């Protein structure tokens, strides 16, 4: 598939946040529209947020907002990245993202704000849980998930999977070197990402499959490879 998704290699392991931002730039260019000046928040906006909150934002959070904080298509089509003026402290974490029905909130533990690239947790039905080990990784996840969930029908497919379907996905498509992470809607379910020619696939607990294609033909190719009842 395109270099944009392939370039995620490394940021899930020993890579640094610069690799995450390089991925976001490439993904936006190849799968959405390129990032341009004005897509990020101004330094003055972030400074005002820090003054209002009485704390310093982690370096990775400042960098993410400055790079693509205004790009709703990458951050806020399903769930929502909070604007700097909406950032808030609640229950021991700096909340920066909310689920579309406010069932879940993602945040950085206050105890880790001094880290350049701190871990992210989320709070939902079952209280607070760990999410991803670095804020930059959580941003990569956000960009991919928001792009998948907000795609138009020509570039989107999704369906329920039986165990045999989940096994078939693993046989046909390459797992992205991105860590598995918990689904907020399930106690023990995790999300995994796969890639194929011009397609990005998200497996939710091995039970639901989302497909984003760069072309309609690429999505149709997945439907043909995994026949079944497709919702879209």
GUZA-869424 format. One record per atom (N, C-alpha, C, O): x, y, z. Coordinates in pm, whole numbers, plus 50000, padded with zeros to 5 digits. Atoms other than C-alpha are relative to their C-alpha. Example, Ala and Ser with C-alpha at 12.3 -4.5 7.8 and 13.67 -1.06 7.14 Angstrom:
# GUZA-869424
500894988150000;512304955050780;500905012050000;501945011850066;499184988149994;513674989450714;499235010950073;499745022050090;
***
This chain:
# GUZA-869424
500844988250000;500005000050000;500875012350000;502095011149990;499244987750008;501055036350003;500995001450113;500824995350219;498974998149900;504115047750194;499435005350130;499975002550237;500534993649880;501925067150438;499714990450111;500094992950225;500295009749897;500675036650623;501234991850032;501474988650148;498795007649973;503905017350582;500945007350094;501675000950170;499064992349918;505785045450754;499664999650147;500405005250228;500305001549858;504045037151080;501014990750066;501144990750189;498995009149945;506765010851122;501015007950081;501545018150037;499004993749915;509035020151407;499425008550109;499995008950219;500504991249895;506845044351596;499314992350110;499064997750218;500595008049894;505235015951786;501024993150087;500684986950187;498975006649923;508555003651913;500985009950057;500715016650157;498954991449948;511745023151957;500015013849936;500925021749961;500044987150065;510715052951746;499705011150098;499355008650213;500314988649914;510255087751883;498845007749941;498285003949838;501184992850045;507545113551844;500225006949866;499255009649796;499764994450133;509245128851540;499524990349892;499014994549788;500505009950095;508435096351362;498505000149991;497934998049884;501464999250000;504815099751466;499535011849918;498595010649839;500434988150076;504555134851324;500314998349851;499565003149767;499705002850141;506265123551002;498914991149941;498494993149827;501085008550047;503645096250974;498735008049976;498095006449872;501224992150015;500785120951029;500085008649874;499105009649799;499854991850121;502165143850758;499804991649874;499094995649782;500085008450119;502525115350511;498614994149983;498094993449872;501345005650007;499195099550597;499015010549948;498195007649861;500894989350046;497395132850553;500195002649851;499225004549777;499734997150140;499105138350219;499484989049908;498944991949802;500335011150089;498395103650080;498574995150014;498024989249920;501325005749975;495015095450236;498925010650020;497735007650002;500984989349981;493325128850310;500415011649911;500355010549788;499404988850073;494745162750206;501215004650078;501245003450200;498754996649931;498225176050283;499795010350111;498915018950103;499994989849896;498845195550601;500605012849943;501575012549867;499534987050047;499325232550535;500075009550118;499475006850223;499984990149893;500145263150746;498575004350033;497755006649944;501354996849956;497085271650949;499224988050048;498174989550111;500665012149952;496135235451017;500264997750149;499544990150214;499685001549859;497735238251360;499565012050081;499205022450026;500364989349907;496945259351666;501205009350019;502355005150012;498954990249976;498895291051734;500634997850138;499984992950230;499325001149872;501485291452011;499305008150108;499295004350225;500704991649902;499495319252177;498784992950057;498464994650175;501155007749951;496435296352202;500444990050106;499784988450210;499515009949905;498475269752376;500505006750128;500325001450238;499534992749882;500065295352608;498825004450086;498895003850209;501184996049922;496635308052708;499404988050073;498964989250188;500515012149935;495515272452780;500844996650122;500304993050227;499125002949887;498545267253002;499765009750115;499735005850232;500274990249896;497875299453186;498694997550071;498604998950193;501325002649941;494225290753241;500044987850090;499434987750197;499945012649925;495055255553361;501025000350113;500944992450207;498954999349900;498075265753563;500994988649991;501494983850093;499055010950021;500315239053412;500635001449863;500165008949778;499335000350130;502705232753124;499574987649924;499614976549978;500375011450083;501515210752841;501254991949964;502314997849943;498875008150045;503785181352753;500445004049860;499635008749780;499474996050131;506045187552454;499254993549886;498945000049787;500695007050108;504295161052245;498615005949975;498175006749861;501334994250017;500895176752309;500105013649930;499295016549841;499824987150067;502135211352210;500304997949852;499745004749767;499635002550139;503685197251893;498824995149917;498644999449804;501165005350073;500535178051794;499005011149969;498545012449855;500944989150022;498265208051840;500555009949898;499805015049815;499404990450093;500705230251650;500034994749857;500035002449762;499915005950133;500855205751359;498634998149935;498465001549818;501295003450064;497215195151305;498815002150093;497774995950072;501084998049904;495075207651594;498725005549944;497675004350008;501214994550063;492625224751358;499444990949891;498434994349829;500445008850107;492235195451118;498944990350051;499254979250094;501105008249947;488815181951218;499884986749928;499464976849988;500125012650072;488945155450945;500974989550052;500764977550032;499035009249943;491955140051121;499814997650148;500384988350204;500075000449853;490885145651480;498614999650059;498454996050175;501294997449934;487185151451528;498784996749916;497755003249931;501175003550079;484875134851278;499074990350071;497874990050044;500815009349921;483685107851520;500105004350147;499155009650204;499724994749868;485215114951859;500685013649981;500905017749867;499634986050017;486605149451931;501255003750079;501335001750200;498854993949935;489985164752003;499565013650052;499035021849976;500424987449941;489345193552242;500885011449952;502105010049944;499244987950032;490375228252130;500775004350125;500375001050236;499204996049883;493045243952355;499185006650110;499445004450229;500794993349897;490445265352530;499044990650073;498444994550173;500895009749936;488455233852616;500774989550081;500154981550151;499235009349919;491315213952771;499655002050146;499445013350191;500374998749860;490535206253132;500624989050084;501004978450034;499505009749903;491755188353440;498814993950072;497945001050121;501105006849934;489445161953585;500484986450049;501074978749972;499715013149942;489975132453816;501454995649977;501714984149941;498595003550007;493745133853806;500594998949861;501694993749846;499425000350133;494205137253432;499635012549921;498605018849946;500254989050092;494435164153165;499234994449882;499794987349798;500885005550103;491505156352937;500195007849870;500115020149868;499774993450129;492175163352568;499104994549889;499045000449781;500835006050105;489735140852376;498784993750064;498874988150173;501235005649945;486125129952427;499284991949893;499324995349775;500815008250088;483945103052274;498775007949957;498355017150026;501024991450060;481125116052056;498735001450082;497965010850062;501154998849911;478465109352319;500455002350145;499675000650240;499414996849870;480745118852609;499984988150097;499924989950219;499955012049916;480835082952733;501424997550050;501624992150159;498605002649969;484655081952735;500805012949983;500495021249897;499084988850012;487405107552789;501434994650003;501764985750081;498585003550003;491095104152702;500815011250063;500475022950047;499204989749937;493755122052899;501394995250038;501724983450027;498665002749952;497285124053031;499985000850152;499505010750206;499964999149854;497815115753400;500785012350045;501865015249992;499314988149952;498765147153589;501394996850052;502305005150044;498705004049946;501625128053748;501054998349892;502244997249924;499055002150110;503215123953400;500095012049907;500675011049799;499984988250088;502785159053259;501405005049971;501635011649870;498634995550021;506505165553296;500724991949893;501774996049845;499405008150106;507265137753044;499845007049867;498815013349842;500124994150134;507975149752691;498894993349920;498165000049847;500975007750078;505775122152546;499324990150096;499624978250093;500535008249890;503655109052835;498994989649954;498504990349841;501035009950032;501325079152843;498605006250002;498385016950059;501404995650006;497595082652777;499144989450067;499394977550053;500985009049941;494745067552975;498615004549954;498465015149894;501364995850030;490995068152927;499084996150115;499364986750189;500975002549895;488025069053160;498654997749937;498165006049861;501305003550057;484775051753071;499154992650099;499134995850218;500935007649916;482275026753203;500684993650120;500124993450230;499335007749897;484825007453404;501075008050073;502015002150127;499014991849934;486765036653546;501185003049909;501065002449787;498844995850077;490235047053437;500884988149965;501144979450048;499155010950049;492425024053227;501125005749915;501005016549857;498894996050087;495755026353048;499594998149854;498824989149821;500375000250142;495505032952674;501224997149913;501374986049862;498775001750076;498825038252494;501165006450076;500965015750155;498874996149917;502305043452628;500575013749966;501365019350043;499494986650036;503005076052444;498875008249938;498055003049862;501004991050057;500855105952357;500115000249847;499095000649778;499844999750145;502335106152007;499374987749934;498804988849826;500675011950052;501135070351953;498495001850001;497804997949907;501454997649992;497655080452070;499565009449889;498435008449841;500344991150111;497735107951807;499964992549868;499084994949785;500035008350121;498615083151533;498724991949996;498064991149892;501245007649993;495735061351649;498815008949969;497915004849895;501114990850022;493405091351651;499865003349851;498765003049796;500044996450142;494325101451297;499514988449915;498694990449825;500455011550078;493875066351160;498534997050027;497764995049933;501385003549968;490635059451346;499015010349950;497975006749895;500914989750047;489035092751266;499874999449849;498785001849795;500065001150146;489925088050900;499164988149957;498404989049860;500805011850033;488415053150895;498525002450028;497685000049942;501404998849959;485235061551083;499265011149925;498035011049920;500654988950067;484575093150884;500054999149848;499645008449779;499875001250145;485245079750534;498634999749933;497644995549993;501245000950075;482585083050267;499784985649957;500704977449961;500395013950026;480765051650157;500854993449892;501064981349897;499215006050108;482895046649845;501354994950050;501934985949989;498685003649951;486055043550054;499954992950135;500964991750203;500195006149869;484635025650358;499294986749989;498384985049907;500735012549984;483604990450446;500064996050146;501064998650214;499945005249864;482664974650778;499014988550013;497994988149944;500835011949985;481154941950894;500354992650128;501454994250182;499785009349891;480764917051179;500904988749951;500824984649835;499125011150036;483404889651184;499774988150092;499644989650214;499915012349925;483224853651292;501494996850022;502345002749956;498595003449977;486444837851428;500754996349872;501924999749856;499335003850126;487184823351083;500335012349917;501365012649849;499724987750073;486934858150931;501215007250057;502065012249983;498874993449936;489354872351186;501314992949964;502334999549941;498815007650040;491824844551105;500375002949856;501555003849822;499754997050142;491424851950735;500655013749983;501535015449898;499374986950005;492284888550792;501494998850031;502325004949964;498595001749963;495504877750962;500794993049891;501984995649875;499325007050109;496314854950668;500255009149880;501305008249816;499954992350124;495644880250393;500685013650011;501195018849912;499524986349985;496814913150539;501115000850102;501204992750195;498824998749915;499944925150708;499685008250124;499135019150113;500234992049879;499724936251072;500935012050003;502125010749975;499144988349984;500974971351125;500794998650129;500264993550228;499205000649877;503804973851377;499585010850098;500365019650133;500594990449907;501554993351609;499464991950117;498854981450095;500415008349886;500804981251962;498494997850005;497705006649970;501415002149970;497484964852041;499635008950118;500455011550206;500434991249891;495444987252268;498544997250031;497824991949946;501345004149957;492194983952463;498885007649931;499015019449897;501244993650044;488724990952330;499285005350123;499144998250223;500674994549883;486885014052564;498664993250026;498184992950140;501335005949986;483604995752500;500024985750053;498974979950078;499915013849954;484924961852617;501044999050110;502045006250111;499065001949890;486654949752931;501334994349954;502394998350003;498795007150038;489154927552753;500285000049850;501204993249806;499784999550144;488894935352381;501105009749963;501265020150027;498944991150047;491814950552193;499815002949851;499104995849780;500064995850140;492214968251860;501334997149935;502404999549992;498815002750080;494654957251591;499835006249862;498715007549812;500004993750132;495594973551260;500734991149900;501744984949932;499415007650108;496374956650928;500025008849874;499325018949866;499904992650125;497304968750581;500084990549883;500604979449894;499905007250126;496954956550224;500165010349889;500315022149918;499854990550109;497244972049878;498945011150004;497765008749975;500874988249997;495735006849920;498864998950099;497845005650082;501045001149898;493684996250224;500634999650139;501744994750159;499665000349858;493905000950598;498834993450072;497684997250051;501045007649933;491984976850821;500165001050152;501275000150204;500014999849855;491004979951188;499114988950051;497934988350019;500745011249942;489964948751377;499705003250146;500605004550228;500444997249864;487944955951690;499694986950071;498654980850050;500145012249920;488444926551927;499794987549913;499264977549962;500205011450089;488434903151626;498554997449966;498214986949913;501445001850021;484674908451602;499415009749898;498415006549835;500524990350096;484164939351388;501175005349919;502235008549973;498944995750090;486194949951087;499625013149931;498525014649878;500134987450073;486614985050948;501065000249890;502194995949911;499074999250113;488224990950608;499965014049942;498895019349911;499864987250070;489485023750465;500824997549875;501934992149882;499275001750125;490505023450100;500355013349936;499605023049945;499644987950075;492355049149898;499155001249874;498995012149819;500895000150116;490065038949611;498824990950030;498894982550120;501165008849986;486655022849580;500364985749961;499884976250022;499595013350045;488264993949394;500774992550110;500634980350123;499235006449893;490594987249688;499064994450107;499284983450158;500985004849902;487624984349927;499254987949945;499024978150016;500705011350062;485794961749684;500874987549998;500364976450007;499105011449996;488884939749675;499974993050135;500064980750141;500115006049868;488624934350051;498674992850013;498624981750067;501315006649995;484904926650020;500044986649927;499454976849972;499925012550076;485714900449757;500844989650073;500554977750068;499125009249927;488484885349971;499364994850127;499694984050175;500665003649875;486264884550279;498475000749980;497825009750035;501434999450028;482744876650154;499174998550126;499534991150218;500875000249883;479934882150400;499045011749993;498895018049889;500964989049992;477364907550513;500725012950037;501035015350154;499344987249978;478984941450474;498965010750028;497985012149954;500934989249967;477234970450644;500185011849906;499215018749871;499704989450098;478924995150412;501054995149904;501455002449814;
***
